[in-house]
Amino acid sequence: MADVFTPEFKRLKAKHPPPDHANVLDLTKQLGQEELVEKYGGAVIEADIQAPHEVLPLVGLKPCESWKAYKFRDFSGFILILNPFIDGFQRYWVARCLRDLPRNPENVTNLSALGGQRGEDLWSEFAQKSCSTLTKQDPLRKLRWTTLGYHYNWTTKEYSEANKAEFPPDVACLSQYLARCMGFGQYRPEAAIVNYYHLDSTLAGHTDHSELDQAAPLFSISFGQSAIFMLGGAEKSTPPMSLMLHSGDICIMSGSSRLSYHAVPKILAPPAEQPVPKCFSLHPEEESLAPQSSETCGSRNAVTKDAQELDSESDAASGFSTTEQQIGNSCSNDTCLRDSVVKDVNESIKHVMSSLEFKPFEVYITSSRINLNIRQVLPPGFDQLPKRLAGRADGKMCSGDNCEGAENQNTFVTNHATSCVGEEPYGAMSDQCSKNEAAHKENVCADDTLCDGQVSKKLKADPS
Ligand SMILES: O=C(O)CCC(=O)C(=O)O
């Protein structure tokens, strides 16, 4: 069957002439059920939300009764929640994704994976010097991804017990809260990828199938500039739909859409009059949360005294961040919504919000998008990855005492062995890409056209 996904991906990513976006759904109009039927003939349906009365609300999220969430008749299991964050509070998550998580030495970034140092503080360097733009020369612009929890191995396309970090409790808490509201009570966040995109970045069509548990939902949260997101089916022959994702929007891939092809063909440049999405502005009553901002951007003066104290405390203690320390004992998998954990996370959010000088983050997101992509890796009942059956080419795995020989009831078949490397956006570079040493080093495919269609690279950027 013909691939209809890739031609649409290419059409949407084209620059000259700019493509027609008429078929890209934008649900920001907050339509009710009747209007949805009128407009989309029943293809888009309001999704149910269940307020989790038994857990404390998370600071920075609107009450979930007021969220707008949509399901799609032809894409079963896919849910879009329109930005549920209270205005201003996405600042916390942007700061975590950009400042704290990449410099935590337990986490891996594309730069540390290529021989850089784990825990490099790209953010401080940028925040201390940058005033108005993120330039191609800024080392921070080379940051493409950070992995959390089980670190994804881009080459083997596997997770392993030997390469994992403690999962950040605030990210765990947020994703479990979202799961609870959307009716996925047993969800356990165990791995995440933070993707950093610039206006010329794209993410080619792929499926996320390396997790052992492929039934649990995947949560994908957008911050910063808007993007076009494509969702197809299990094969590229399924006609895809395209959606506009705005800052704060959350996609859930569950059910049959969990293993569907998806892609990001375009990051949209902001309108000149609104370079930073409006939802980053604090409400007047929350202004008191933020420190007085200084016009001296990029200098130490721009950081409040409180934040300076925080910085040096954290640097002394761990070298990366106070947030993990502040949240205290991290939660284990399915316990992140315990009152004590939510209280700690809430305190941490308020604390960060009150000490955050947002100006340099604003500079970054004026030309960038961040995606926080959270997955469950282990199936229910497992507390670690099963061992791979030695010498088996078919990728079968076993667990417990039954690790010898043939299949057993705990055997899992992974799709790695059959995945088409030429079409994978992750992992090793395609032959043509890997010939370009400079591109390889940066983990960026330097020649868009050469690599197109056969890129095994994650985020691509244009060469200029
Ligand atoms: O950026 C996005 O919205 C999607 C990211 C994604 O598909 C991935 O990390 O696998």
The ligand as an SDF file (V2000), in Angstrom:
LIG
                    3D

 10  9  0  0  0  0  0  0  0  0999 V2000
    7.2330   16.9570   19.6080 O   0  0  0  0  0  0  0  0  0  0  0  0
    6.2200   16.2910   19.5690 C   0  0  0  0  0  0  0  0  0  0  0  0
    5.0910   16.7750   19.6390 O   0  0  0  0  0  0  0  0  0  0  0  0
    6.3100   14.7840   19.3900 C   0  0  0  0  0  0  0  0  0  0  0  0
    7.6020   14.1830   19.8660 C   0  0  0  0  0  0  0  0  0  0  0  0
    7.6910   12.7280   19.5600 C   0  0  0  0  0  0  0  0  0  0  0  0
    6.9490   12.2100   18.7710 O   0  0  0  0  0  0  0  0  0  0  0  0
    8.6880   11.8630   20.2070 C   0  0  0  0  0  0  0  0  0  0  0  0
    9.5250   12.3230   21.0030 O   0  0  0  0  0  0  0  0  0  0  0  0
    8.6520   10.6520   19.9350 O   0  0  0  0  0  0  0  0  0  0  0  0
  1  2  2  0
  2  3  1  0
  2  4  1  0
  4  5  1  0
  5  6  1  0
  6  7  2  0
  6  8  1  0
  8  9  2  0
  8 10  1  0
M  END
$$$$
